[in-house]
Amino acid sequence: QVQLVESGGGLVQAGGSLRLSCAASGSRLILNVMGWYHQAPGKQRELVASITNGGSTNYADSVMGRFTISRDNAKNTVILQMNSLKSDDTGVYYCNAANRWGDTYWGQGTQVTVSS
């Protein structure tokens, strides 16, 4: 089984920045895709950004140009650098990963609050 642990959330003013980290651990770590999802209070969970093991990235239109996803394969870690934060970014951010066999894993989430 794979465990994902997020960190880096917190309280920030609008226009500020946060850096989220997700560290994966387990006996087998073959994760083709890792990404970040955002769930605002009372709303559905939505994909923010994803990155493949080859480095290909995808971003939601709402965060393009503000957020950057990166991956450190040696440390089994995926990073979400969030800049120019706004109130709509408030919510819980979940790390997600999938392997070649279709298994999907979720972290427990880290809270981000943006004050305006």
PyMOL commands that set and color helices and strands:
alter all, ss='L'
color gray80, all
select helices_A, chain A and resi 73-75+87-89
alter helices_A, ss='H'
color red, helices_A
select strands_A, chain A and resi 3-7+10-13+18-25+31-39+45-52+57-59+67-72+77-82+91-99+104-106+110-115
alter strands_A, ss='S'
color yellow, strands_A
deselect
rebuild
show_as cartoon
